[in-house]
């Protein structure tokens, strides 16, 4: 009982540190907010779903009490969403769901919740959905600019060689639905992968299947091909939907590409230090495109030899 309480308090302290550190620097915020579901997920897997829910509520109440008001809630919706992500992931897996199903259900649920909040914000603010999307696009561009700059106020003009700010805003506005889903799915997947490693390290429950066994269903290639062909249709709405769908489906093959690289790391027994360098590099543009291509090629070339036992 005392040990469980200590674990719960440690998770609570980690989340509060994440919240405080995230307010210091945009890069630190990007890192800490992405790991927000991890303590909640670990608490749920170790102590039960109720403990995870109480942990998320405790963090929310402490943050709200720091500066009571609607502004603190609206300004930390992303933080609250990732707290809810940890609760959903741990609750679903505790009920016997596979990690893949839990991640997909969680992403769908949080995406629908985001749409409800978006419609609610538009309604109570008396603005149109187009204006809300423009506002969210502007916020995404400014956040990207702050992260690229490292810190400080966002620059007045986002500079990309050969591309105007208006073109960047139009592109982000068009792909915003896919970007939101990709961001949510990637955060959920990364936290589940990290949690599995920590659960094994702490010997909390049965060992989970290693990352390099993760595989995308083979039938998913048909929606990818369909979305690719739809890009040729000379109808703007159809092309817009197909681009967003193609980006979302690309996330599955990015995860499979990472699994292939993880299998190679395991096969060649790469030291932990090199693995800690290699995994983050796969998220560095333009390497994600290569990782997605690797995941697609694995469907036919079977780089991991999944039907043959890998060395432990």
N, C-alpha and C positions, 0 to 999 in steps of 0.2 A: 504493500500500500504506500509506504513512504517512498519507495523507489519510483512507483508510477507517478506520484505527485511531483517528484523531482524532475522526471522526464517532461511532464506537462508544463511545469514552470520554466524549464529550459527552452521548450518550444515557444512559450509565450515571450520570454526574453529575446529569443532570436527574431521573432516577428517585430517586436518593438524596435530592435536595433535596425532591422531592415527598413522600417518606416522612417526612422530618424536619419539614417545614413542616406536614404534615397532623396532626402530634401537638400542635401549638401551639393550634389553635382549631377548633371544629366546622365553621365556615363555610369556613375554609381547607382542612380535610380534605375537605369535600364537593367543593371545586373541584379539589384536587390528585388525589384518588383517581379522579375522573372522567376526568382526562387521563393516567392511568397507562398505558393502552394505546398512547398516541400515540408516545412514543420507541421502544417496541418495534416498533410497526408501521412506523415510518419506517426503522429499522435493517434490518428484514426486506425492505422494498421496495428499499432502496438497496444493502445488503450481502449479502442472501440470507437464506433461512429459518434456516440454521444459526446465523448471527450473531444473529438475533432470539432463538433458543432459548438460546444461550450468555449473552446479555444478561439474559434473565429469570432464568436460573440463578445468574448472578453477583450480581444484586440480592438474590435470595432468600438466598444464602449469607452475604452481607454483613449483611443484616438479622438473620439467625439468629445470626451470630457476635457481634453487638452484645449480645444477651442470650439465650444458648443455653437451650433448654427448650421444652417443649410449649406453654407459655402464649403465647409470642411467635408461634408458628405459628397457634394458634387465634385469637388476637386480631387477626391480619392476614390472615385467609382472603379477605376482600374484595379486599385489595391484591394478593394472590397470584392470585386469579381474574382480575383485570383485566390482570395480566402475561400470563397464559395467553391472554386474549382477544387481545392484541396479536400473540402468536405465531401463533394460529390464523388471524386475519384476513390477516396477511402471507403465511403459508404457502399458504392457499387461493387467494389472488389471484395468487401467484407461479406456481401451477399452472394458471392460465387461467380460474379461476372469476370470474364477475361479482361486483361488490361486493354486490349484493342477495343473491345466493345465499350468499356468504361470510358475510354478517352473519346471515342466517337460520340457517345451519348452526352458526355459532359460538354463537348464543343458545340453540339447542336443546341443543347439547353442554354448555354451561356450566350450563344449567338442570337437565339430567339429573345432572351432577356434583354440583350443590347438593343434589339429592334424595338421592343416595347418601351425601353427608356428613351430611345431616340424619338419615337412618335410622341411620347409624353412630353419630352422637352420641347418639341416643336409646337405642341398644342398649348402648353402653358406659357410659352414665350411669345405666342402669336406670330410665328414665322412659318414659312413653308419648308417642306422637306428639302428642297433644293438649297435653301439658305443654310439649313442645318448641315447638309453634306459639305457645302462650301466652307463652313466654319470648322468642321472636323478635318477637312483637307488642309486648311490653313494651320491648324494645330499640329497635324502630322508633319507638315513641312518644317515648321518651326522646331519641333522636337528633333527631327532628323538633322537640322542645321546645328542645333545646340550640341547634339551628340558628336557630330563631325568636328565641330569646333573644340570640343573637349569641355567647355564650361562657359559661363557668362551669358549675357543676353543674346537672343537670336539675331543674326545679321539682318539688315533691312532687305537684302536681296539674296536669294539662294542662287549661287552661281554653279552651273554645270556647263562645261565647254560645248558650244554648239546647240545648246537647248535653252530656250527662254523660260522664265519663271511661269508664264502662262501655260506653256506646254506641260511643264512639270505638274502644275496644279490640275490641269485637265486629265492627265494620265492617272494621277493618284485618285482623283474623284471617280474616274471610271472603274478603277480597280480596287476601290476602298472596301467593298464587301469581301472580296477574296483576301485582301491583306488582313482584315480583321480576323477572318476564319483561320488563315495561315498562322497568324501570331498566336491565337488562342490554342490551336492544335499543337504548334511547336513547343509552346510553354508547357502544355500538359504532358507531351511525350518526353521532354527533357526531364521534367520533375519525376515522372514515373521511373525513367531509366536511372536517375541518380538515387531515388529512394530504394530501388532494388539493390543497388550496390551497398547502400548503408544498412539495409535490413540484413543482408548477408554478412556484412562486417560486424554488426552488433549481435548476430545470431538471434534475430527476432523472427521466429517462424521458419517455415521450409524455404530452402533456397529457390529463388525464382529462375526461370530460364534466362540464360545470358543474352546480351544484346545481339550477338552475331547470329542468332537463330531467327530474328524477326524477319518476316516476309510478307509482302503485299499479295493479296489474292490474285491469281492469274487472270481472272475474268475482268479485272479492273482496267486492263489494257484496252478493252473495247470502248468504254466511255471516253478514254483518252483519245483514241483514234476518231471517235465521233465528234468530240469537241474540236479536234484539229481540222477536220473537214468542214465543220460549221464556220470556221474562220474565213472560208472562201465564199460564203453566202453574201451577196451584196446588199445586206440589210443591217443597218447599224445596230439595232437592238439585239439581233441574233449574234452578231460578232462580239458585242459587248458581253453577253451572257457566256458565250463560248470561251472568251479570254479569261473571265473570272473562274469558270469551271476548270479550265486547263491549269490555271495557277493552283487551285485547291488540290486537284488530282496530283499535281507535281509534288506536293508535300509528301504524299505516300511514297513516291519513288525516291525522294530525298532521304527519307527515313531508311528505306531499303539500301540506298547507297552507303549511308553511314554504317549500317549493319555489315555490309560487305567489307568496308574498311576496318571495322572492328574485328572481323574474322581474320583479316590479314595481320592486324596487330597481334592477335592471339597466336596465329600460326607461326609467326616469326619471333614470338616472345619478346616483343618490344618493351623496353623498360618503362616504368610508370611515368617517369619524367617526360619521355618523348610522347607518350600517349596523351598526357595533359596538354602538350603543345599541339599535337596533331588534331585532336577533336575540335578545339575552338577554331583552328584554321579552316575547317570545312565550312564554317559559316561566313567566311570572309569573301566578299564579292571579288571576282566572278566564280570562285570555286563551287558555290552551290549548284551552278549549272552543270559542272563536271560531275558532281556527286549524283545529281538526278539522272544524268546520262548513264552513269555507272549502275544505278539502280534499275534502269530500263534494260540495259544489256544483261544484267544478271538473270532476267527472265529466260533468256535463251542460252547464255553461256554458263550459267550455274557456277559462278566464281567460288562459292563457298562449299560446293560439293555437299549439299545438305543431306543427300541420301547416303553419305559416307560419314562414319564417326570422326569428329575432330578431336585432336589431342586436347586433353584437359589443361 
